C-alpha cells in the first residue's frame, strides 16, 4: 500500500488554525467530511477524541497521527494538516505538534490499520522528510513530499 492510495492533494491542508488539540481535531474532522460527504464530521470528531483518550497520538518531533475507525468509511482515508501554529498534543517528547496525518479506516480493517500506521510513522521518522514537509508551502509540494518514495 502506497500513501498515494489513501491521500489526495484535495486532502492536504496548510496554514490550518491551531489553538488546542481538541480544536485541531474538530477542524480536521470538518475538513475531511467536506471532501468525503458520506462521513459525519461530528462522529469523526467523537471517534478521534475517543482514540486520544486512550493515549496521545503525538509521536514527537512535532508530528501527530490521529486515527480512528469510521462508519461509512469503505477504504482507508488520509489527510495531512500543517498548522499555522503548533499546539500541545501531549506528545511523548512534550514538544508541540505542527503537522498531522489523520487516518480513518473502516470498522473491520484491523491489520490494514496497523500496517498503514506503521508506514506513516516510518515516513515521519525521517528527518529529511520532516524538513521537506515543513519547508513546503503549496499543496502540490506538500503532497509530493508525502507520496514520493525516498
C-alpha positions as CSV (number, residue, x, y, z in Angstrom):
1,X,0.0,0.0,0.0
2,X,1.3,3.4,-1.0
3,X,0.3,6.6,0.7
4,X,-1.0,7.9,-2.7
5,X,-3.7,5.3,-2.4
6,X,-5.2,6.9,0.7
7,X,-4.4,10.6,0.4
8,X,-5.1,13.1,-2.4
9,X,-4.0,16.7,-3.0
10,X,-7.5,17.7,-2.0
11,X,-6.9,16.3,1.5
12,X,-3.7,18.3,2.1
13,X,-4.4,21.4,4.2
14,X,-1.9,24.1,5.1
15,X,-2.0,27.1,7.5
16,X,-4.8,25.5,9.5
17,X,-5.6,27.3,12.7
18,X,-4.3,25.6,15.8
19,X,-5.4,26.7,19.3
20,X,-5.7,23.3,21.1
21,X,-5.6,19.6,20.4
22,X,-9.4,19.5,20.6
23,X,-9.9,22.4,18.2
24,X,-7.4,20.9,15.7
25,X,-9.2,17.5,15.8
26,X,-12.6,19.2,15.3
27,X,-11.2,21.2,12.4
28,X,-9.7,18.0,10.9
29,X,-13.0,16.2,11.1
30,X,-14.7,19.0,9.3
31,X,-12.1,19.3,6.6
32,X,-12.2,15.6,5.9
33,X,-16.0,15.5,5.9
34,X,-16.1,18.3,3.3
35,X,-14.0,16.1,1.0
36,X,-15.9,12.9,1.9
37,X,-19.6,13.8,2.4
38,X,-20.5,10.2,3.4
39,X,-18.7,10.9,6.7
40,X,-20.3,12.7,9.5
41,X,-17.9,15.4,11.0
42,X,-19.4,15.1,14.5
43,X,-18.9,11.4,14.5
44,X,-15.4,11.6,13.2
45,X,-14.5,14.2,15.9
46,X,-16.0,12.0,18.6
47,X,-14.1,9.0,17.3
48,X,-10.8,10.9,17.1
49,X,-11.3,12.3,20.6
50,X,-12.1,8.8,22.0
51,X,-8.9,7.5,20.5
52,X,-6.9,10.3,22.0
53,X,-8.3,9.5,25.4
54,X,-6.6,6.1,25.1
55,X,-3.3,7.8,24.7
56,X,-1.9,10.6,22.7
57,X,-1.2,10.1,19.0
58,X,1.6,12.7,19.2
59,X,4.7,10.8,18.0
60,X,7.2,13.5,18.9
61,X,9.3,15.8,16.7
62,X,6.2,17.9,16.0
63,X,4.2,15.1,14.4
64,X,0.9,13.5,15.4
65,X,-1.1,10.7,13.7
66,X,-4.6,10.9,15.0
67,X,-6.5,7.9,13.8
68,X,-9.8,6.1,14.3
69,X,-12.3,3.7,12.7
70,X,-15.2,5.4,11.0
71,X,-18.7,4.3,10.0
72,X,-19.4,4.7,6.2
73,X,-15.7,4.5,5.5
74,X,-15.1,1.8,2.9
75,X,-11.4,2.4,2.4
76,X,-8.6,3.9,4.4
77,X,-8.7,7.8,4.1
78,X,-5.8,10.0,4.9
79,X,-5.5,13.8,5.3
80,X,-2.4,15.9,6.0
81,X,-2.6,19.1,8.0
82,X,0.1,21.7,8.5
83,X,-0.9,24.0,11.4
84,X,-0.3,27.8,11.3
85,X,1.0,27.5,14.8
86,X,2.0,24.5,16.9
87,X,-0.3,23.0,19.6
88,X,0.3,20.9,22.7
89,X,-0.7,17.3,21.8
90,X,0.6,15.5,24.9
91,X,3.4,14.1,22.7
92,X,5.9,11.6,24.1
93,X,8.7,14.2,23.8
94,X,6.5,17.0,25.2
95,X,7.1,19.1,22.0
96,X,4.2,20.8,20.4
97,X,2.7,19.5,17.1
98,X,2.7,21.4,13.8
99,X,2.0,18.6,11.4
100,X,-0.7,15.9,11.5
101,X,-1.6,12.9,9.3
102,X,-5.1,12.0,10.1
103,X,-6.0,8.4,9.3
104,X,-9.6,6.9,9.1
105,X,-10.1,3.3,8.4
106,X,-13.2,1.0,8.0
107,X,-14.6,-0.6,11.2
108,X,-13.2,-4.0,10.3
109,X,-9.8,-3.0,8.9
110,X,-7.7,-4.2,11.8
111,X,-4.5,-5.4,10.2
112,X,-4.6,-2.8,7.4
113,X,-5.0,-0.1,10.1
114,X,-1.8,-1.2,11.8
115,X,0.1,-1.6,8.5
116,X,-0.8,1.9,7.4
117,X,0.0,3.5,10.8
118,X,3.4,1.8,10.6
119,X,4.1,3.2,7.2
120,X,3.1,6.7,8.2
121,X,5.2,6.6,11.3
122,X,8.2,5.5,9.3
123,X,7.7,8.3,6.9
124,X,7.7,10.9,9.7
125,X,10.6,9.3,11.4
126,X,12.8,10.5,8.5
127,X,14.4,13.9,9.5
128,X,14.8,14.9,5.8
129,X,11.2,14.2,5.1
130,X,10.0,16.3,8.1
131,X,12.3,19.2,7.0
132,X,11.0,19.0,3.4
133,X,7.3,19.0,4.6
134,X,7.9,22.0,6.9
135,X,9.7,23.9,4.1
136,X,6.9,23.1,1.5
137,X,4.4,25.9,1.1
138,X,2.0,24.7,-1.6
139,X,-0.5,21.9,-1.6
140,X,1.3,20.2,-4.6
141,X,4.8,20.4,-3.0
142,X,3.4,19.1,0.3
143,X,1.6,16.2,-1.4
144,X,4.7,15.4,-3.5
145,X,6.8,15.3,-0.3
146,X,4.3,12.9,1.3
147,X,3.9,10.4,-1.6
148,X,7.4,10.4,-3.2
149,X,9.4,7.4,-2.2
150,X,12.7,8.1,-0.5
